[in-house]
């Protein structure tokens, strides 16, 4: 009898332990149906609370999808203004391991440049490292967004959110292309150079395809194993976009200084990191290409005296503290005139110019309502006692273009 009781006690104890284990597992696992998520042989059982982003292009995707607050550590290459408050672990290829371990990351987004030794050490600490390759076409871009968002927000909600976000980006690129002036009927040629060895953005990268959205022929569209110097001399592009610091070097290079783009001054520097990012940066880069190739009519039609009178007005403002601001009637405003983040419109260039004239905006006039324009509009709203939602409503625009608006302090 004692043996029977002992056996029953053992069985009950075992069942109790199993139930306890199941309860603990259930408490720790996701109950929403969004997880587990399987990406690149890694299984994510629940939503990550600590994300290390060493890949600046993935950081751009996370920002575009509204996941900035999930990033706990970044790399030096993640130079987006929105991430400036987040601590850096150093470069993407050779980060400080301890700074990564200190935040106990659920996932590290990296790329192929990550040092193999560092990768092995992080893996020994059971950290999931996702090596996210850049997309080369729209299908790959959609897959990139779906995968990143699935990790962050789940296999259903996350992937849907990623799909919506990437479709918005693509739609914006299409809209910008559709708004290009009739000058696009004249064939234009350009390229993007990463260095003076001729390394260029080709059509095997999404960056190279941005020229298609600008209705421009990329003379370096086909990858060249021997470099693109000879190709540049033969094609003689009308416009050259290049990495920071190359403009002066191009002008002094004996092989390239005779190119049409160099002689006409049609060389435009764009940060190479920004040029390759695949979030909202793509729309910012495209707007700069379009503005360079198709200069806004508004800029050439503005009287010379406008800037002078405005500068004099600002000087008077500083001295007398009673600025005299004239109303601007360049924008027709009705009950349907409104702009939100992500919009692209020729008339929005007038809004950017007005913000610039008033000292709120200090960037290119592009017609694209991106992050920089949103911050500028919020600064205008704050200075004028409005709700700082960054949305340009008809009422806000009426005030902005009136003589009652307050300029930047």
N, C-alpha and C positions, 0 to 999 in steps of 0.2 A: 504493500500500500504506500509506504514511504517512497519507494522508487517511482511509483506511478505519479504521486504528487510532485515529486522532484522533476519528473519528465514534463508534466503539465506546466509546472512553473517555468521551466526552461523554454518551452514552446511559447508561452505567453510573453516572456521577457523578450524573446526574439522578435515576435510580432510587434511588440511595443517599440522596439528599436527601429524596425523597418518603417513603421508608421511615422515615428519621429523624424527619421531621415527623409521620408517623402514630404513631410510637412515643411521641413527646413528647405528642401530643394524647391518646393512649390513657392515658398515665401521669397526665395532669392531669384527665381526665374520670372520672365515676363509673362503676364497674364492677359495681355491685350491681343495676342495673336500676331503681333508685328515681328516678334522674334521667336525662334532663332533666324538669323540671316547668314547665309553662306556666301562669302566673296573670296575668290582666289584661294580656295582650300582652307580659309579661316572661318570659324563659326563664332558668331556674336550672339550670345544668349540673351543679352539685354542691351538697352540703350546706353551708349558710352557717355560717361560724365566727364572724362578728361581726354581731350584730343590734342595730340602733338602734330603740328603741320610743318613739315620741313619743305614741302613742295609748294612753291609760291603760286603755281597755276591752280593747284587744288585749293589753296587758300582763297584764290579769286572765285572759284566755284562756290566755296562755302559762304563767302560774303554775298555773292549773287543770290544764294538761296536763303539768306538770313540766318546763317549759323555762326556768326562771328563770336557769339558768347560761349560757344562750345570749345573754342581753341584756348588751351591753357599755356602752351609754349609754341613758339614759331622759330623759323630760321632767319638769318640775316637777309636772305633773299626776299622774304615776305615783307616788302616795304610799303604795302598799302597803308594809307593814313589811318584807316579804321583799326589797324592792328598795332599801331605804334605804342599802345599802352601795355601790350602783352610781352612778357619777358622773352628774350631770344636765347637759344641754346648754341648760337654760333652758325657756321655755314651749313648748308644742306649736306654737303659731302663729308664734312668732318665736325659734327656737332659735339658739344660737351655731354657726355653720357649721363653724368650725375644730375645735370639740370633736367634731363628727361626723366630719369628715375624718380626724382624728387616729387614729381606731380602724379606718379602712379598712373600712367596713361593706359586707357583701354585700347587705343589704336594709335599708330604712328603712320601718317601719310608721308611717303618719301618718293624718291625716284631712283633711277639706276646709278646716279652719281654717289650714293651713300657708300662710304668706305666699308669694304667687306668685313674687316675686323670689328668695326663698330656694330655692323648689322648682326654679326654672330654673337657679340656680347649682349646686345639687346634681346636677341632670341633666347639666349640662355636664361634671361630674366623673365621668360614667358610673355614677352610683349609682342603683340601682333603688329607686323610691319607690312603695310600695303604699298607696293611699288606701283604707282599710278602712271601709266604711259600716256603721253599727250595724244589727243584725238587728231586724226588726219583728215577726217571727213565728217559729214553731219551725222551719219549713223553711229560712228564711234563717239562723237560728242554727246549724243543722246545716251549712249551706254555709260559713258563716264559720269554724267549727272545722275543717272539712275543708281549706279553702284555707290557713289559717294553718299547720296541722300538715303539709300537703303541702310547703310551702316549707321548713319546719324539718327534716322527717324523710323526705321522699320521697313519691312519688305513690301508693305502695301502703301501706307501713308508716305513713307520716305520716297519710294520710287515714283509715286504719283506726283509728289511735290517736285522731284527732280525733273520729271517730264514737263510739268507746267513751266518751271523756271527756264529750262533749255529752249522750250518752244517760244517763250517770251524773248529770249536773246536772239534766236534765229529770226523771229518776226521783226524785231527791231532792225537787224541787219538788212532784211529784205526791204523794210520801209525806207531805210536810209538810201538804199540803192534806187528805189523808185522815185525819190525826191531829187535825184541828181539833175542838174540843169541840162538844157538842150545841147550844151557844149560837148556832152558825152558822145554826140554823133561823130565828132572828130576823133579819130584814133589817137589814143595817148599811151605812152609806154613808161614803165617805171620798174623799180626793183627795191629790195631791202637788203642792205649789206651788213653783216655782223662784224666783218673785219676787212682789212686791205688785202687779204689773201684771196678774196673773192667768195668767201663763204656767204651764201645768200639764202633767203627764205624761198623755198621751192614749193611746188604743188603737192608734194608728199606731206606737207604740214598744213594745218589749218591757217596758220599765219600767212603762208603764201597765197592761200585762197582768198584772203581779204581783198586782194587787188581785183578779183572778179566782182566783188560787191561794189567796188569803186568804179566799175566799168573801165578798168585799165588793164592793159596787157602786161603781164609780168615777164620781163625778158629773161628772167632766171627761173622760169617755171619748171624746167627739166633739171634734175640733179646733175651736177658735173663732178666727176671724180678728179679732174685735173684743175678744178677751180673755175671761176667765172670771169677772170680778167679779160681773156681774149673774147669771150662772149659779150662782155660789156662794150669793148671797143667796136665790135662789129654791129651790135644792135644800137649803140649810142642812145640810151634812154633819155627821155625828156625830163624825168624826175627821178631822183635818187633819195630814198629814205635809208637811214643808217643808224648804227648804234651811237651812243653818246661819245663825243670826242673825235669822230671820224671826219666831220665836215672839213675841218682845217687840214687834216692829213690828205684828204682827197684833192684839195686845192693845190697841195704841194707835190703830189705824186706825179712823177714824170710820165707814167703810163696812162694816167686817168685824168689829168688836169685839162686835157683838150676835149673831154666829153661835153656834149651840149648842156647837160644838167649842171655841170660844174661851172661852165662859162656863163650860164644865165642865172646862176645862184639858186637854182631849184634843187637844193640839197636840204633835207629836213631830218633833224636828229630825233629819234624816238628811242627811249630806253629799251634795250634788247629784252629784258625781262618782261616789261609791259607788253611788248610786241608779241610775245609767245604765250601770254596768259590766256586762259580760255573761259573767263567769266565776263563780267561787265567791262573789263579792260578792252575786250575786242571791239565793243561799240565805241569806246573812247578813241581807240587807235584808228578805226575806220573813219570817224568824224574828222580826225586830223588829216588823214589822207585825202578825203573828199575836199576839205577846206583848202588844202595845198594845191590840188589839181584843178579845182573849180572854185576860185576865190569868190566869196559872197559878194553879190551885187551891192549889198548895203554898205560894205566897206568902201567901195570905190565911189559911191554916190553921196557919201556924207561930206558936207562942205568942210573946207579946211578950218573955217572959223569956229566950228562946233567944239573941238577939243580945246581951243584957246579960251573960249568963253567959259567953258566948264572949269578949266584949270584956274582961271581968274576968279571964278565963283568960289572955288574951294579955298583959294588964298584969302578971299574976303571973309569966308566962313571962319577961318582960323583966327583972323585978326579981330572981327567984329562979333563973332558968335551969333550972327544972324544971317545964315545963308539965304541967297535968293535963287531958288530953283525954278526953272521954267518947265511948264507942262510939255510933254512929248506926245505928239499926235500921230506917230508913225504906225502904231498898232491899232487896228480897228477892234474894239471890244464890245461884245454883246453878251447875252446871257449864256451862250454856249462856248464862249472863249475861255478855255481852262487847260492847264497842263499839269501832268503828274509825272513822277519819276519813271523813266523808261520811254517817254514820248520823244518822237523826233518830228520836227516841223520847221519849215522855212521861217514862219513867223516867230518861232521861239527865239530865233537869232536876235530879234528886236528886244525881246525880254532880257536876254543875256547882255546885249549892248547897254540897255537902260540900267541894269544892275552894275555893269562895269562903270558907266558914267557916274553912278552914285557911290562908287567905291566899295561895293559888296562883292564884286566878281573880278577875278584877276587871272583869267585863262582865255583860251582860244574861243572865238565865236563860232560855234559848231551847229547850233540848232538841235542838239541832243540834250535832253534833260537827264543828266546822269548824277552821280554822287556829288561832284563839285558844284554843279548848278543847284542841287537840292540844298547844300549847305549855305550857298550864297543867298538863296531865297529865304531860308530860315533866319539868316542874319538880318535881312531886310525886314522880315516879320517881327523880329525881336526889337529892332530899332524903332519900329513904328507901332509897338504895342499890340501886335496881332498874335493869334495862336500860332505857335511855331510848329506847324505840321508839314511844312515844306511843299504844300500843294498850292499851285497858282490858280486860285479861284477868280471868277470875274470881278468880285469886289476887291480882292487883293491887287489885281492888275489895274483896276481903275485908280487906286491910290498910288501904285508904283509909278504910273505915267502922268500923275497929276502934279500940280505945283505945290501941293500940301505934303508931299512925301518928305521924310527926313533922310538925309544922306548918312553914310557911314561916319561915325564919330572920328 
